[in-house]
Amino acid sequence: MPKKEQTLDFQELFSAIDELEREYKIEKDYVYSVLESALLTAYKQVKGIKDKNLSNVKVSIDPEKGSVKIYEYKKVVENVKDKKSEILLEDAQKIDKRYKIGDIVAIEVPISQFSRKAAMTVRQTVIGKIREKRRSIIFEDYSSKVDNIVTGVIQRIDKKNVIVEIEGGKVEAILPMEEQIPGEEYKPGVMMKFYITEVKIPPKEKEPIVYLSRTHPNLIKRLMENEVPEIQEGIIEIKAIAREAGSRSKVAVYSNSLKVDPVGACIGEKGIRIQNVLKHLNGEKIDIVKWSSDIGEFIKNALSPAEVVHIDLNLIEKKAFVLVPNSQLSLAIGRGGTERSACSKTDWLEDRY
């Protein structure tokens, strides 16, 4: 009894293609074109063809039926001059008696006859191209998200770097040691908000690396934008942020409307808005300060509730000498000098007490 001809089942492949399109936004047409190219390469291996021109060979892909076939198209002639593209009339009529001179015959090339090496070529080519496309999609996707926040789940600690799973496990990101808040615990399974600083593609065809931060001032900025509609609408502007990550931050805000109090709007009724920001910062304190174009006035606002007796400004060196009552020194500079440090970190003013 003759052996039953083995045929390749592509159903599993088509299911995988559906998943790739759903999870990684890799278009089916792209994967089909990669598969077609890989099969044609394997076909040339099997046939020992070096010529790049395969205009008479076509790949037929039918996802609904779960079939992939290769056809050679040959012209029916009386005398064959080119075996690759021509077939004798008598041979064509063995396939179908209705063929006549000048007709085109479609001859299926059984994929089951492909050698193990050729099959491996198809597999490696498809996998390689899909990985390459996936890397490109991840890089482009997360490059557009730089300077924004993302929710991630702590996975593990690796050489003092924290490995974070983002986007439901599609991507692993890195929180470098220098971007970690001093004293903050990063336990596996804990969900946190992170600020995306950059995305890099490492050598040796590895996955893109998304770099995160918990210390960047813009983490606070993005969190506040999410909680304060007036910021999203442009009514309130965040003019500057000075941050001692894990300890204290000051956020200078300004209202473009006389009807909207920028400090009150950011704090929210009963402090709900600022509390929603603080819950992502594990105990870090935030002071909302009213911004003023008058530097002296702004410094007073920044050091409030301490009473400022005198300010000596040096606009050339961007420094200020501030005098407060001795009894309010600790109130002005804060515990460990955090108020002073926060003021000195504004991008346009350095202080001197």
N, C-alpha and C positions, 0 to 999 in steps of 0.2 A: 504494500500500500504506500503510495507516494506521500512524502512529508507535506504537511499543510504549510503553505507559504506564510511566513511571519510578516506581520505588518506593524509598523510603529503606531502606538496610540498617543495622539497629541492632545487628548482631553485634559490631561493633567497640566500640560503646558498652557492651554487656553484658560484654565482656572487660575493659574499663576499670573497670566497676563491681566485678567480681570482684577486680581488683587493688587497688582502693580499700579494699575490705573487708578484704583480706588484709594490706595494708601499713599502712593508717592507721586501721583499725577503724571505717571509716564504713559503717554498716549499709546493706545493699542496699535495705531498705524505705524508708529515708530518701531515697536517690537516686531510687527509683521515684516517691516522692511529689513530689519536686522536678520530675522529668521530666513527671509528670502535670499539675502546676500550670502548668509552662511551656507545654505543648501546649495547654492550655485557654486560656491567655492569647493564644497565637498564633491559636487558633481564633476568638477574639473579634475579633482584628485582621482576619482574612480575611473574616469574616461582617459586620464593621462593627457588632458588638453592644456596647452600653455597659452593658447590664443585668448586674449582678453575679450574678444567679441563673442558673446553668446546670445546674439539677437534671436536665434531660432529656439532658444530654450527658455521656458517660462515655468514659474512656480505658482501653483494654484492653492490658495489658503481659504478654507471654508470653516470658520469658527463654529457655526451652528451645527455642522455635521461632525466637527472635530477631526477634519481630515486635512492633510497636507500632501500635495502631489506635485511631481515634476513631469513636464511634458517636453518632448522634442518635436518641433514642427518641421516637417520635411515636404518638399515639393515633389509631386509625382512626375517622373520623367521616363523617357525611353532608354537613355543611357546616362548612368550616374557618373558625374565628374567630381562631385564633392559629397562624400559619404555623410558629412555632418549635416548637410542641409537638403539632400536629395534622396529619393527612394524610387526603386524600379516599380513600374506599373504592376507587374505580377506580384511583387512583395506587398504592395499597397492593397491589392485585391484579396490577399490572404487575410487582411484585417477586415476589409469590407469590399464586397464585389462591386459596389456602386462607384468606387473611385475611378477617375479617369485622368488622362494626362492634364497637368496644370493644376490639379487639386492640391490642397494642403492637408497633410495627414498629421494628426496629433498622436504621438506615440508615448505612452506613459513609461517612465523609468522607475521601476520599483525601488522605493527608498530602503526597503528591507535588504536589498542587495548591496547597500553601502558597506564598505569595510568598517572594522572597528575604529580604525584610525580616522576615517572620514566622519563617522558618527561623533567621535571625540572632538573633531574640528568644529562641527556644528555646535555642540554643547559649549565648548570653551568660548567660541566667538559670541554666541548669544549671551552667555553669562557675563562675559567681559564688557560687552557693549551696554548691557543693562546696568551694570555697576557704574560704568562711566557716566551714563545718563543720570543715574540716581545721585551720584556725587555732584554733578553739575546742577541738578534741581535743588539739592540741599544747600549748596553754596549760594546760588542765586536767591533762594527763598530767605535764608538767614542773613545774607548780606543786606537785604532790604529791611531787615528787622533790627539792624545795628542801631543803637541809641534808643531802644525801646525795652520794655520789660517783658518777661516771660515767666510762666509758672513752671517749676520743676520739682522733681522728687529726688532727694539725696539717695544715691546708690551705695557709694563706698568711698573710702579715703585711699588714695594712691600716691605715695611719695609726697605727702603733705598737701597734694591737690585734692579737691573734693570733686568726685565724678557725679554729675547730675543728669537725670533722665528728663528730657523735655519733649513736649508734643506727644504725650502718651506712649513714649518708648521708641519713637522713630529715630531720635537722635540722642547721643550722649554728649554732654557739654562738660567743660572744665571750669571750675572755680579755683583759680590759682591762689596760692597761699597769700600773696601780697594783696589780693582782692577780698580776703576774708576779714570779717569784723573781729577784732581782738576779743577773745573770751567767748565768742558765740559758738555753740555746739552744733555740729552737723551730724545728726544721727540718721542712719539708713531708714528710709521710709517716711521721713519728715518732708512735708511740702512747703516750699518757700517761693518768694518772688525774687527774681534776679534781673540785673540790668545787663544787656548784651553789649559788649565792648567791641568785639571784632570776630571775623570768621576767616579761617585760614585753610588752605588745602596743603596738607603735608606731602612730602615726597613718597615715592613707592606706591602710588595709587591707593592710599588709604582714604578713609572717610574724612570729609571736612571737619575741622574742629571749631566748635562754637565756644568762645571765651566769655565768661560771665564775671559779674562783680556784685558784691554786696556793700562795697564802701563808696562807690561813685556817687557824687552829689545828685546826678540825674536820676538815680533810683528814687529819691524823694520827689523830685520834680514830676516824674511819670506817675508815681503813686497819687500825688495830689491832683494831677490832671484827670485821673480816673474818678476821683471822689468829688471834685468841685466843678460842676457844670459851667460856672462863670469863667473858669480858666479855659475850658474847651471852646466856649463861645467867644473868647477874646475880650471879654469885659474886664477880667482881672489878668494881670501879667505877673509872672514870677521874674523879678528883675535880677536876683542874685541868690545863691545858696552857699553858705559856709558850713562845712560839716566836719565834725570830729566823730567818725563812724563808731557807733556803739555807745557814744556818750551823749553828745548834744549837737544839734544843728540849728541854724538860724536861716529862715527863709524870708527874703524881702519881697513884698508884694505891692502892687500898685493897681488902682482901679481907674479905668477909663470912663467911669460913670460916677457923677457926684451922688447918685442915689444908692450906690453900692459900697458898703464898707468892706474893703479888701480883707482886713484881718478877721472880721466877724464872719464873712462868707467862707473863708478857708477853715475856720474853726467849726462852723456849723452850729445848729441849734443843740444846746446841751453838749457841745463838743463832739457830736457824732462823726462829723467829717474827718477831723484830725485824728480821732480815735481809730477810725478805719484805716488810716495811714499808719499809725503807730503800731497797730497789731502785727504789721509785717516787719517791724524793726526791732522786736525783742527788747523792749525797755529803753530804747534810745529816746531822748527828749527832743522835742521840736518847738522852737519859739517862732511864731509868726510876727514879723516886723513890718510896719508900714514904711514903704520906700519913699524917699524924698529926693528931688534933684538938688536940694540944699544939703551939702555934705554934712555940715554941722548938725542940722536937724536930723539927718539920717543916723548919725552916730548916737545922738540922744535916744532916738527910737530903739536902736540896736541894744543899748545898754540898759534900757528900761527893765525893771522899775527903779534901778539905781538913779539917784539924782546927779546930773552932770552940772558941776559948778562952772567949769571953764574948758574950752577947747582951743588948742593952738594948732592950726592947720599948716602943713607944708605941702602945698599942691604939687610942687616940682618933684619932690621925692615921694609923693603920695603917702605921707605919714601924718599922724596926728598925736598931739600930747593932750591927754584928757585928765582933768582934775575932778575927783569925786571926794566927798567927805570920808575921813578915815573910817568912820563907823559903817560906811557902805562899800568899802573896798571889796570885801568878799562877795557882796551882792553883785558888784560890777564885773568882777573877773570870774566869778563862779568857782565851784569846787575844782581844785587842780588847775585853775586858770582857763577853764573851757570857754567862758564868755570871751576872754581876751583872744584865745586861739581862733574862735569862730570869727571874730571881727577881722583878724589879721588875714583870714583866708579869702576875703572878698577879692574879686579879680581886679579891683581898681583902687584898693586902699590897704595900706599896711599901717599898723598902729605902733605907737611907742608910749608907754605909760611912765 
